[in-house]
């Protein structure tokens, strides 16, 4: 026991040294943030991150240290670094922009964008649902109007903005559906128009590595500065046609949200205790439960609007029900080979992504197990 105590004391001392090294690294990150702010450099530079990780992995292997361990530690440090760099603000890409109005800026997502825009040096005003009696004053002399309201209110809100829009304004939205809002903006406004969809929630600490979808509308040269500003925050811009975007969202959002809701609803009706399921769960099942439970910690109205947005969503959900019935028949009829054949067809459809997803999920499972 004395020998064990001595070794543990040495480990504690090394841990303290690690903390001191982390503090030194974060102090250097602070200086990096100051330089990036001064020169308008983006928060996230993928080439720099990839090169640094590759070099540290090689160095770790030479010293007999697992390369994955070092990468895990560094990735966690970098995530903290990206958040820290936000504190210094960002260079103003377009100093000619004097005022930006976020319609719905009292909400969480609108508030997030308002905060990032302010940290980039822009004057931002908010037009909430109770502020329309002052809309003349709030929207006067604005250069940019950003619509960020619930899906069901987006089209009527854009229509309501029509009397206040001037040709020099940029009109954009942050809605998770794009075709109809983009068409409505082009209809009511003769100036620059672009549709944006942030592929993340308002609870992010940093926009580094987050995706913002861009659906072009009119006069892209007049809003390229906004795209550049968002990229400077660390986000990755993905350009896509509005109709194609909405078709993809049927599967990325509507189908996934519905299946998650249905699983949660089904579980809640079963004669089981959630605490027992968690105690007996493997890391992957715990993650699955976490993803289901995460949905129910959020706004049910938002998910209802996404699922009910268009008939295509319901048609795809109906096909999911048919797939459940088809899959169940393999076991009702004892058709093991039929199941295996179907399994192999799906495996072929995923192709090389199966191995990629296996690697990614293994990392997630290790993290989930660490938190138990």
Buried (B, 14 or more C-beta within 10 A) or exposed (E): EEEEEEEEEEEEEEEEEEEEEBEEBEEEBBEBBEEBBEEBBBBBBEEEBEEEBEEBBEEBEEEEEEBEEBBBBBEEBBBBBBBBBBEBBBBBBBEEBEBBBBBBBBBEBBBBBBBBBEBBBBEBBBBBEEBEEEBEEBBEEBBBBBBBBBBBBBBEBBEBBEEBBBEEBBBBBBBBBBBBBBBBBBEBBBBBBBBBBBBBEBEBEBBBBBEBBBBBBBBBEBBBBBBBBBBBBBBBEEEBEBEEBBBEBBEEBBBBBBBBBBBBEEBEEEEEEEEEBBEEBEBBEBBBBEEBBEBEEEEEEBBBBBBEBBEEBBEBBEEEEEEEEEEEEBEEEEEEEBBEEBEEEEEEEEEEEEEEEEEEBEEEBEEBEEEE
